[in-house]
Amino acid sequence: MALEGYLEDLGICDILQILSLSKKSGILTLKGQRGEGSVCFIDGQVVRASSSLFPETLGQLLRRNNIVTEDQVDEALRYQQNLRSHQPLGAILIDKFQIVPSEVELVVAAQIEKIIFSFFSWTEGYFTFRLEEIKAFGSAILNPLDFMLKQGLSSQRLVVKGGKIAELGSEDALDDATIDLELAELENQQSQHGLELLRGMLAELEHPELGGGIILLILRYASEIMDRAIIFDVRGNHLVGLGQFGLSGLSVAADEMVRKMTLSVDPGSLFAQVLKDKVAVRSPLNKTVVEENLKVFLNGVPEEVFLGPLVSDGQVVALLYGDNFAAHQPIHAVNAFEVFLSQAGLAMEQALGSSN
């Protein structure tokens, strides 16, 4: 399973920050009405980017910046075409014509920034992030720049810089000190809104056995942002209680009662919607039998509840119900928690795969 969804629900800035915090390596693919694009990450740092709106090649960029001549690019391309295995154009230019590597890096970094900043205006579309090892070579058709940065760009810094450029209307009045100040403020906001918590929980998810298992890690995370929750095992059309936190006022031990719970999922219920669509929802409960039974068991529910699926190998294997019944307030930092559920599903897939 991958991190995937719609830009209407999770914007590109949030995605960049999440991937930065989780320090993952892989490829983020974007598709929308404005075009298609991709961003490659190594340990959360941006090393490559492409967009259908920016088809300019590395040779064209370097010529425009007076780093190479047209003859040098043509000779390098002829040499590249005669190779048995692909070598990036940038590496060939550096090797054959003693081009300074740092000059190529600066030009490519500036183009990557321009591509990333263009994605910030994409408010509609689909995204997916796949974990994979990023290789330094590849087809120039898929990667027009045909180059990968050795020193990746900070995803967090890109978010800050892009935001300030949009605010100021130009990059001319922007300096490193201003960006550093904004970056510090962003990191403070992340701490307040749950992304710092996400960083810690993702680190624990690397070794779930140390945290008592994936299900317990999910409950631990949920307990940081919700008053109470129940996690269910999904067995076909039935939900079987696995664990809980925050339940009170029950006549016997809450854990024991939850483990004895079995709910039949009614068509048209919020539970059925989550199982079908495999995406989390924040909404009032409907008035189906399963939801009315849950309301009675919980001695009431607030106007907004949270239902989040744990998806492994394309199937919903567990479902978490949560609310803020005591506070009667919206649940904060839910986007980060949804990302954690996505990564928990991936961790479960990997654990099951390694045991087979």
Order of alpha helices (4+ residues) and beta strands (2+ residues): beta-alpha-beta-beta-beta-alpha-alpha-alpha-alpha-beta-beta-alpha-alpha-alpha-alpha-beta-beta-alpha-beta-alpha-beta-alpha-beta-beta-alpha
